[in-house]
Amino acid sequence: MLEELQRLHVHIGALKTRLAQFESENLELRQERDSSVEKHEAQIAQKNNVIEQKQQENTVLTEQLTDSRAQFQQLNQDATALADRYSRLEKSCTDLKNRFQEILAERNDLRALKEKLLNEQQLAKQEIQRLNQENERLAQKNEHAKAKVEAIIQRLAILGTAQDQHAQEIQQLAHPSEMTEEASS
């Protein structure tokens, strides 16, 4: 029995040693597990922080995307308005070019007309000058003719007076009684 007690004692000692080993291993495993849990919890917390940051970044990016879409839509509207305005300006420019061409053609026509009128005016001035000279020549000729006519009238008057006297004398000789009646009346 002593043997058995010794054996049991040895066996208990071995069990205690094993128990101590198991407890030591268990403690190490718990420490590892606790360390691992802490490590995993730290990693989870870190990953949660990263996830939270990513969610915040995602929220910010979503807001930026919404703003960018609104800006893009506004820019599209502005681009459409500018394209319409450009189209109208281009049409106006084309209309202005056409009107400018018409004005140039009109100006050229007016220049040609001006040249023609200046030439006609020059010819008219020359004609007026020629007619004035002709008028002066004719006026001088007229004055000369007037002088001649007046001279002729004076001669005729002189001749007429002499002829009247002769005619009266002849008439008196032909009708002496009529002359006396005329003289008394």
C-alpha positions in Angstrom: 0.0 0.0 0.0 2.8 2.2 0.7 4.0 1.5 -2.7 0.7 2.2 -4.0 0.7 5.4 -2.0 4.1 6.3 -3.4 3.0 5.5 -6.8 -0.1 7.5 -6.3 2.1 10.2 -4.8 4.4 10.0 -7.8 1.4 9.9 -10.0 -0.2 12.8 -8.1 3.2 14.6 -8.4 3.2 13.9 -12.1 -0.4 15.0 -12.4 0.5 18.1 -10.4 3.4 18.7 -12.7 1.2 18.1 -15.7 -1.5 20.2 -14.1 1.0 23.0 -13.6 2.2 22.5 -17.2 -1.4 22.6 -18.4 -2.2 25.6 -16.2 1.0 27.2 -17.5 0.1 26.3 -21.1 -3.5 27.3 -20.4 -2.2 30.6 -19.0 0.0 31.1 -22.0 -2.9 30.2 -24.3 -5.1 32.6 -22.4 -2.5 35.3 -22.6 -2.0 34.5 -26.3 -5.8 34.4 -26.8 -6.2 37.7 -24.8 -3.3 39.2 -26.7 -4.8 37.9 -29.9 -8.2 39.1 -28.9 -6.8 42.5 -28.0 -4.8 42.5 -31.2 -7.9 41.5 -33.2 -10.0 44.0 -31.3 -7.4 46.7 -32.0 -7.4 45.6 -35.6 -11.2 45.6 -35.7 -11.2 49.1 -34.0 -8.6 50.2 -36.5 -10.5 48.7 -39.4 -13.7 50.2 -38.0 -11.9 53.6 -37.9 -10.8 53.1 -41.4 -14.3 52.0 -42.4 -15.7 55.1 -40.7 -13.1 57.3 -42.4 -13.9 55.7 -45.7 -17.6 56.2 -45.1 -17.0 59.8 -44.3 -14.8 60.1 -47.4 -17.6 58.3 -49.3 -20.1 60.8 -47.9 -17.9 63.7 -48.9 -17.2 62.2 -52.3 -21.0 61.6 -52.7 -21.6 65.2 -51.9 -18.8 66.3 -54.2 -20.3 64.0 -56.9 -23.7 65.6 -56.4 -22.2 69.0 -56.6 -20.1 68.1 -59.6 -23.2 66.6 -61.3 -25.1 69.9 -60.6 -22.1 71.9 -61.9 -21.9 69.6 -64.9 -25.6 70.1 -65.6 -25.2 73.8 -65.2 -22.2 73.8 -67.4 -24.2 71.8 -70.0 -27.0 74.3 -69.8 -24.5 77.2 -70.1 -22.8 75.4 -73.0 -26.1 75.0 -74.8 -27.0 78.6 -74.1 -23.6 79.7 -75.4 -23.9 77.4 -78.5 -27.3 79.0 -79.2 -25.9 82.5 -78.7 -22.9 81.6 -80.8 -25.3 80.3 -83.5 -27.3 83.6 -83.3 -24.1 85.6 -83.4 -22.8 83.7 -86.3 -26.1 84.3 -88.2 -25.9 87.9 -87.2 -22.3 88.0 -88.4 -23.3 86.5 -91.7 -26.2 88.9 -92.0 -23.8 91.8 -91.2 -21.3 90.5 -93.8 -24.1 90.3 -96.4 -25.3 93.8 -95.5 -21.7 95.1 -95.6 -21.3 93.6 -99.1 -24.6 95.3 -100.1 -23.3 98.6 -98.6 -20.0 98.2 -100.4 -21.9 97.5 -103.7 -24.1 100.5 -103.0 -21.1 102.6 -102.2 -19.4 101.6 -105.4 -22.6 102.4 -107.3 -22.8 105.8 -105.6 -19.2 106.4 -106.4 -19.8 105.6 -110.0 -22.9 107.8 -110.0 -20.9 110.6 -108.3 -18.2 110.3 -111.0 -20.9 110.3 -113.6 -22.6 113.4 -112.0 -19.3 115.1 -111.6 -18.5 114.5 -115.3 -22.0 115.7 -116.2 -21.6 118.7 -113.9 -18.3 119.5 -115.6 -19.9 119.2 -119.0 -22.8 121.4 -117.8 -20.4 124.0 -116.5 -18.6 124.0 -119.8 -22.0 124.2 -121.6 -23.0 127.1 -119.2 -19.8 128.8 -119.9 -20.2 128.3 -123.7 -23.9 129.6 -123.4 -22.8 132.6 -121.3 -20.2 133.4 -124.0 -22.8 132.9 -126.7 -25.2 135.1 -124.7 -22.6 137.8 -124.4 -21.8 137.6 -128.1 -25.5 137.7 -128.9 -26.1 140.6 -126.5 -23.3 142.5 -128.2 -24.8 141.6 -131.6 -28.2 142.6 -130.3 -26.8 146.0 -129.1 -25.1 146.5 -132.4 -28.4 145.6 -134.2 -30.3 148.0 -131.9 -27.9 150.7 -132.7 -28.4 150.0 -136.4 -32.2 149.9 -136.0 -32.2 153.2 -134.1 -30.0 154.8 -136.8 -32.4 153.4 -139.4 -35.4 154.7 -137.4 -33.8 158.1 -137.1 -33.1 158.2 -140.8 -36.7 157.0 -141.5 -38.0 159.6 -139.2 -36.1 162.2 -140.9 -37.2 160.8 -144.3 -40.7 160.3 -143.0 -41.0 163.9 -141.8 -39.8 165.1 -145.2 -42.1 162.8 -146.9 -45.0 163.8 -144.7 -44.4 167.4 -145.7 -44.4 166.4 -149.3 -47.5 164.3 -148.9 -49.3 167.1 -147.2 -48.3 169.5 -149.9 -49.5 167.0 -152.5 -52.7 166.4 -150.6 -53.3 170.1 -150.3 -52.8 170.5 -153.9 -55.1 167.7 -154.7 -57.9 168.6 -152.2 -57.6 172.2 -151.1 -61.2 172.3 -149.6 -60.6 169.3 -147.2 -57.6 170.9 -145.7 -59.4 174.0 -144.9 -62.2 172.0 -143.2 -59.6 170.0 -141.2 -57.8 173.2 -140.2 -61.1 174.8 -139.0 -62.1 171.8 -137.0 
